[in-house]
Every structure is written in structure tokens, then in C-alpha cells.
Amino acid sequence: MTRRSGPLFHVALPEDWDEALRSGRYVMSTRGQTVAEVGFAHLAYEHQCAGVLERYYADRPDALVLLVDPTLLVDAVKDEASVEGGEAFPHLYGALPIHAVIAQMEACDMR
């Protein structure tokens, strides 16, 4: 099931985001893997974002949180379990369009 209301989040390494801004395309799925390799881009809901930072980017305090407007995404977004029976995360079945990133933050908290 896809939820389209509210923002989505994607954690990016600064060097990957800088390359996307230079090239005009953000092709990373997750840390060290592209959408072509994985098949989709990993996204998160606000309540999941801090956990993603803690689990996968604790050694990279410079990691960026990209705030994504789901209404600007063309490719399908599907909620899928991270592991069998696990919590469902949004997966974007395509590259993340740069114009869909409406803010770049250092943390997940929107307040």
C-alpha cells in the first residue's frame, strides 16, 4: 500500500548529494548502492528517519536528511517490509528526482 500524504525522507551522504546536484540526477538507493543495483530508492517516514540514521549512518555524522515531497514523484512508491514481518518502509521504484527534494536537513525532526 502506498501512502502519499506527508513528506518522505531519504538519508544521503554529502558526496552523493553533491554529485547529484552537479549531474542533475540522484541515483543512490542507500549507502553505497544505486537504484540500478537495488531496484528502488530507500525512503522513510518521519517516525522512521532517526532509526535509519542511527542504524546505518552512525559513523557519518555529516549525513544529510533529504525532505521529499511525494506529490512530485513520478515513479511508484510502495510500502514494503524491510524484512519478513518487519516494519514497512516506502520504496521509490526509480531514481529520486532532484526537484522532489524540498529541503536538506541535518536531522529528521521537522519541528
N, C-alpha and C positions, 0 to 999 in steps of 0.2 A: 504494500500500500504506500502511496506517495502522499506526503503532506507538503502542501505548497504555501502554507501561511507561516509568517515569521521568518526571520533570517536564518541562514545556514552559515556554518563556519568551516574553514579549511586552514590547517596549520601548514605553514610553508617555511622553508629555510630561506634566509635573506638572499643568498646567492641564486637560488632558483627563481625567486620573485624578481630580482634584478634582471636576470636573463629574460624572463617573460616580458618585462617592460621594454627591454631593448628589442626583442624579436617580435613582439606583438602577440605571442602565443604562450600560454601557460599549460604545459603538457605533463606536469607531475601528478601522480596519483597519491603517493605517500612518500615518506622519506626514502630517497634513493631509488624509487621505482616510478616509471612513467605510466600514463594511461594505456599506452600501447602494450606494455608488459603485463599490467594487472587487469585491464579490461574496463576499468572505471576509475573515477577520482573519488577518494575518500572525503566525505564531508561529515559534519556533526551538527547536532542541535546544541543550543546554548548550554543546556544542563550536562552535556557530554564533553564539551570542549576542554574543560580543566583536566578531566581524566585523560584525555588524549595527550595533552601537554605533559602531564606527569608520567604517563606510561612510556611514551615514545620519544619525548624531546627534553627530558630532564637534564641531559648533558648539553643542551643547546639553549641556554637562557636567552639567546638572541632570536629564537624562533618567532615568526610573525603569525598573527591570527588574522586571516582574511575574512571579512564580513561579506557574505554573498547574498544578493537579492535573488531569491528563487524565481521570481517572475521574469527575470532577464535571462534565464537559462532556456536553451532550445532543446537540448538533449534530455532524455528521460532521467528522472531522479526516482530511485526506488529505495524504500526502506527494507533493509535486509539484515539478518542476524550476523554478527561478526563471527560467531562460531555457532555450531548447532545448539539451538536453545538459548543463545545469548541475546543480549540487548540489540535491538535493531538500530542501525545507523543508516543515514541517507548516502546512497552511492549515485554519483553522476556518471551516466554512460556516455562519456565524451570528455573532451578537454574543457577546462574551466575558462570561459570567455573572460578576458580582462575587464571588459565593460560591465560584467556582472558583479565585480568586486567593488563594493561601495565604500569600504573603509579598510584601513590597515591598522591593526591594533597590536599592542604588546601583551594583552591579556584577554581572557574570554568574557570578562564582565562588561556588559553594555551600560551599566548604571553610571 
